Every structure is written in structure tokens, then in C-alpha cells.
């Protein structure tokens, strides 16, 4: 399945979901890097809870989540290259997360769905 799914996703013009170098399946959810930085965000889309795994170059630092209009939604710190968040009480939509330390920053997109 991994090969067929990867080929299907790569067929989109302009590759709106980024490069697909490490698609993995976890039950019925898929996660993959959203950019060349290696930031993994899953499940994505999500109903609110998600996890982020960062590359070894980002063992600890700070993060911020912003809306498409630039409004600050959430900030905090992460350690061990991992971050777990639950975004409650905000509307469904697209949000951006940036993880940064003293050396660099990594960014990714979060799609928030509200099924209720």
C-alpha cells in the first residue's frame, strides 16, 4: 500500500503536500514529513490532538502555532524532539506551527477538522 499511496499523492500538480520521502501508516492514519526539514506531524488532519516529531537537530526549543491570518494561537516549549498538543476551542481550519531553537526554525501545516 505504501508504494501506491505515495505514487497517488505525488501525482498532484505542484505537490501541495510537500515531498513524500517517509510515508508510514499507523492504523487508519497517515503521517509524513510536510517539508524537507523532516518535521513529522500526525495525525494530520486532526480533530484537535496531534504529535510532532522533530529531527535530531531539534532536541529542544520553543514552538508557536499561528492561524492563516497570523494570529498567535499557542506557544510553549518542547524537549526530546517531541511535542504533543491539543488545540481546543478554536475553529476548524489551517494552522501553521514553527519549532525553533538557537540555530534554526522548522515549520509545518496543521489541518484541524471539527466533526461535531
C-alpha positions in Angstrom: 0.0 0.0 0.0 2.8 2.4 0.8 4.0 2.5 -2.8 0.6 3.0 -4.3 -0.3 5.8 -1.8 3.0 7.5 -2.4 2.5 7.5 -6.2 -1.1 8.8 -5.8 0.0 11.7 -3.6 2.9 12.5 -5.8 0.6 12.8 -8.8 -0.9 16.1 -7.5 0.3 19.1 -9.6 2.7 21.2 -7.6 2.9 18.6 -4.8 0.8 20.6 -2.4 1.7 18.3 0.5 5.5 18.5 0.1 7.9 15.8 -0.6 6.9 12.2 0.3 10.0 10.5 1.4 8.9 8.7 4.5 5.2 7.8 4.4 4.2 5.4 7.2 0.9 4.0 8.3 -0.3 4.0 11.9 -3.7 2.2 11.9 -6.0 4.2 9.6 -4.0 7.4 9.9 -1.1 8.5 7.8 1.8 10.8 8.7 4.7 12.1 6.7 7.1 15.0 6.5 5.3 18.1 5.4 8.6 19.7 4.2 12.2 18.8 3.6 13.0 19.6 7.2 11.9 16.2 8.4 9.2 17.5 10.8 6.5 14.8 11.3 3.0 16.0 12.3 0.4 13.3 12.9 -2.4 12.7 12.8 -2.9 15.3 10.2 -5.7 16.3 9.6 -6.7 16.1 13.2 -9.7 16.9 15.4 -7.5 18.6 17.9 -4.9 16.3 19.3 -1.6 15.9 17.4 2.0 15.0 17.9 5.1 16.4 16.3 8.5 14.6 16.0 11.4 16.8 15.1 14.8 15.7 13.6 17.9 15.2 15.8 19.0 18.8 15.1 16.0 20.0 17.2 16.2 18.1 20.5 14.6 21.0 22.4 13.3 24.6 21.9 10.2 26.6 21.6 7.2 26.5 19.3 4.3 28.7 18.2 1.1 27.9 16.4 -0.5 30.7 14.3 -3.6 31.0 12.1 -3.6 31.8 8.4 -4.2 35.4 9.4 -1.1 35.4 11.6 -3.0 35.4 15.0 -1.0 33.6 17.7 -2.9 30.5 18.8 -0.5 28.7 21.2 3.2 28.8 22.3 5.3 26.7 24.5 8.5 24.6 24.8 9.4 21.1 23.7 12.0 18.6 24.7 13.4 15.3 23.4 12.5 16.3 19.9 8.8 15.7 20.6 5.7 17.8 21.2 2.1 16.7 22.0 -0.7 19.3 21.7 -4.4 19.5 22.0 -5.9 22.6 20.2 -9.3 23.0 21.8 -11.8 25.8 21.4 -10.5 27.1 18.1 -12.3 26.8 14.7 -11.6 24.2 12.1 -9.1 25.3 9.5 -5.4 25.5 8.6 -2.8 26.5 11.1 1.0 26.7 11.0 3.4 25.5 13.6 7.0 26.7 13.9 9.6 25.0 16.1 12.7 26.9 16.8 15.9 26.7 18.8 19.1 28.9 18.8 20.2 27.6 15.4 17.3 27.2 13.1 13.5 27.0 12.8 11.2 24.4 11.2 7.7 24.9 10.0 4.7 22.7 9.2 1.0 22.9 8.4 -1.8 21.5 10.7 -5.3 20.9 9.3 -7.9 21.0 12.1 -11.2 19.3 11.5 -14.2 19.5 13.8 -16.6 16.7 13.3 -19.1 17.8 15.9 
